[in-house]
Amino acid sequence: MRITCPHCNGRAIVYSHPKPEGRIELLYCECKNPECHARFVYRAYFSHDLQPPLSTLTNSLCEQLAQMDPRERRKLFETFQEDLPLFAQ
């Protein structure tokens, strides 16, 4: 993550990053522009997923398959039998 100084738009570095409390993290930053040298705090937080973790997707798929009618589930597996050897009989 690139940090930009809010005062001079120069490059800044994170010089301290305490253990987060909750969902907000504080990044203590220092501007590397020799004519500025401002120190400031950025707040970083999690907003949302663009793609959920694979484990979530896998669990969701397993739950959906478990809730399907057994005949529909068999038909679905037969559709992919050639492509997925896991479902071969």
C-alpha positions in Angstrom: 0.0 0.0 0.0 1.4 3.4 -1.0 0.9 6.2 1.5 0.9 9.8 0.2 1.4 12.8 2.5 -1.8 14.8 2.8 0.2 18.0 3.0 2.7 17.8 0.1 1.5 14.7 -1.8 5.0 13.3 -1.3 5.9 9.7 -0.5 5.4 8.6 3.1 6.3 5.5 5.1 4.5 3.8 8.0 6.8 4.0 11.0 4.5 2.4 13.5 1.5 0.0 13.3 0.2 -0.9 16.8 -1.9 -4.0 17.2 -5.4 -3.2 15.9 -8.3 -2.9 18.2 -11.5 -3.9 16.5 -11.8 -3.3 12.7 -9.9 -0.1 12.5 -6.1 0.0 12.2 -4.0 3.1 12.9 -1.0 3.6 10.7 1.5 6.1 12.0 3.2 7.7 9.0 6.0 10.1 8.2 6.5 12.1 5.0 9.9 11.4 3.4 9.9 14.8 1.6 12.8 16.7 3.3 10.9 19.9 2.9 7.8 18.6 4.7 8.6 15.8 7.2 5.0 15.8 8.4 3.9 13.0 10.7 0.3 11.9 10.5 -2.1 9.0 11.2 -4.0 7.0 8.6 -6.9 4.9 9.5 -7.4 1.6 7.6 -10.4 -0.6 7.9 -12.0 -3.6 6.1 -14.8 -2.6 3.9 -16.1 -5.6 1.9 -15.1 -8.7 0.0 -14.6 -8.6 -3.7 -14.3 -12.4 -3.7 -15.0 -14.3 -0.5 -12.5 -16.9 0.7 -12.6 -20.3 -1.1 -13.6 -22.1 2.1 -16.8 -20.0 2.3 -17.6 -20.8 -1.3 -16.9 -24.5 -0.8 -19.0 -24.7 2.3 -21.8 -22.8 0.6 -21.8 -25.2 -2.3 -21.8 -28.3 0.0 -24.8 -26.8 1.9 -26.7 -26.2 -1.3 -26.0 -29.7 -2.6 -27.1 -31.2 0.7 -30.4 -29.4 0.5 -31.1 -30.5 -3.1 -33.6 -33.2 -3.9 -31.6 -36.5 -4.2 -32.9 -37.0 -7.8 -31.9 -33.5 -8.9 -28.5 -33.9 -7.2 -27.9 -37.2 -9.0 -28.8 -35.6 -12.3 -26.4 -32.7 -11.6 -23.6 -35.1 -10.9 -24.3 -37.1 -14.0 -24.1 -33.9 -16.1 -20.5 -33.4 -14.9 -19.4 -37.0 -14.6 -17.1 -36.9 -17.6 -15.5 -33.6 -16.6 -15.1 -34.5 -12.9 -13.7 -37.9 -12.2 -14.6 -37.4 -8.6 -18.2 -38.1 -9.5 -17.5 -41.2 -11.6 -19.1 -44.4 -10.4 
